[in-house]
Amino acid sequence: DYKEAYSDEQDLYADIEEKGINPLRDYYTVTMKDLELYDETVYQLQQLEGVYRVRMRKDIIDGMQQVAKAIYFVCYWIMGLLFAASLFIIVNTIKIARFINRRQINIMKFVGATDWFVRWPFIFEGAIIGLSAAAIGFAVEWYAYTYVMEKLAVAIKAITIITFQQAFTPLLFAFIGCGLVVGILGSAISIRKYLDI
């Protein structure tokens, strides 16, 4: 690491390499996966025999945790607002579809169609709208996350940032599930409130 940092001063290391004497202590870099265990991990490292010093930046860790909590709070509010907006859009879309197809619906009812036979196409339409929105959202998040994280990875060396591919499968299923739930729920609300059959 020192050779990389001071590549212009290679003469400083010549004697050390020739004589085989290294005045620098060995050190290990510990990467934390769960910051909640930070204090406990530092304490256990300090208790290890032969450990001279544990270098830590508690202030940075605390700051990162505060930022993470703020980000979670903002994201939950944004998710709630987007959920409500999605429901509103789907409800109005199904309402418009119901209005456009009102004659066909009346004819279907006159010839003996059951309520669920009439409702299913609207529920299916809501599910398609939800899945389409989920696909667009997934693609946008993929692009935005990759772009932003590449910039952050260069700017912040102290933290390890996971790639989008590492979270691809759970995110994909989450988007599909949310799209279906919002689409079907919006259709159900719209049908119950507006579809007079």
C-alpha positions, -999 to 999 in steps of 0.1 A, spaced: 0 0 0 28 24 8 46 16 -24 14 24 -43 8 56 -24 44 68 -27 54 53 -61 78 82 -68 99 73 -37 109 37 -45 144 43 -31 130 44 4 121 7 1 153 -5 -16 172 -11 17 142 -27 34 137 -52 6 174 -60 3 179 -66 40 145 -82 45 137 -59 75 103 -44 76 97 -18 103 60 -17 96 36 -38 116 14 -63 99 -22 -51 97 -55 -65 87 -85 -46 71 -118 -58 86 -149 -52 65 -181 -49 84 -213 -65 70 -235 -54 99 -228 -20 115 -251 -29 144 -222 -52 156 -196 -25 152 -188 -19 190 -189 -56 198 -165 -64 169 -141 -37 179 -141 -50 215 -134 -85 204 -106 -74 181 -90 -55 209 -90 -86 231 -70 -107 206 -35 -115 216 -8 -97 197 -31 -69 185 -13 -36 191 -40 -12 181 -74 -12 165 -79 19 143 -115 29 141 -135 59 130 -166 58 152 -177 93 142 -178 82 105 -198 50 114 -223 70 135 -227 96 107 -232 68 81 -259 52 103 -277 85 107 -276 91 69 -289 55 64 -318 61 88 -327 94 70 -326 77 36 -348 48 49 -373 74 63 -375 94 30 -377 62 9 -406 48 29 -425 81 24 -417 81 -13 -429 45 -16 -461 54 2 -468 83 -21 -460 63 -52 -483 35 -40 -512 60 -35 -505 76 -69 -504 42 -86 -537 32 -71 -553 65 -81 -541 61 -117 -552 25 -120 -586 32 -104 -592 60 -129 -580 39 -158 -604 11 -149 -632 37 -144 -626 50 -179 -625 15 -193 -658 7 -175 -674 39 -190 -662 31 -225 -675 -5 -223 -707 2 -205 -729 -9 -234 -711 -42 -238 -714 -48 -200 -751 -42 -201 -755 -66 -230 -734 -92 -212 -756 -88 -181 -788 -91 -201 -777 -124 -217 -769 -139 -182 -732 -131 -176 -723 -134 -139 -707 -105 -120 -673 -121 -119 -674 -129 -156 -678 -92 -161 -652 -82 -135 -623 -105 -146 -613 -85 -177 -609 -54 -156 -589 -72 -129 -567 -86 -157 -563 -52 -172 -553 -38 -138 -527 -66 -134 -512 -58 -168 -510 -21 -160 -493 -29 -127 -468 -53 -143 -460 -28 -171 -454 -1 -145 -432 -25 -125 -411 -33 -156 -405 3 -163 -397 11 -127 -373 -19 -125 -355 -7 -156 -352 29 -144 -339 17 -110 -314 -6 -126 -300 22 -147 -301 49 -119 -285 26 -93 -257 14 -116 -249 50 -126 -250 65 -91 -232 36 -74 -204 38 -100 -199 74 -91 -200 68 -53 -176 38 -55 -150 61 -70 -157 90 -45 -160 69 -13 -134 42 -8 -143 34 28 -175 15 20 -182 -15 -2 -212 -10 -25 -230 -41 -38 -237 -43 -75 -273 -43 -89 -267 -79 -101 -263 -91 -65 -298 -79 -56 -313 -86 -90 -335 -116 -82 -351 -103 -49 -357 -69 -65 -372 -84 -96 -397 -105 -75 -405 -75 -53 -413 -53 -83 -434 -81 -99 -453 -87 -66 -459 -50 -59 -470 -44 -95 -495 -72 -93 -508 -62 -59 -513 -26 -68 -528 -34 -102 -553 -59 -88 -561 -38 -57 -567 -8 -79 -590 -27 -102 -609 -42 -73 -614 -8 -57 -626 7 -90 -650 -22 -98 -665 -22 -63 -670 16 -63 -679 23 -99 -691 -8 -117 -729 -9 -113 -737 -45 -122 
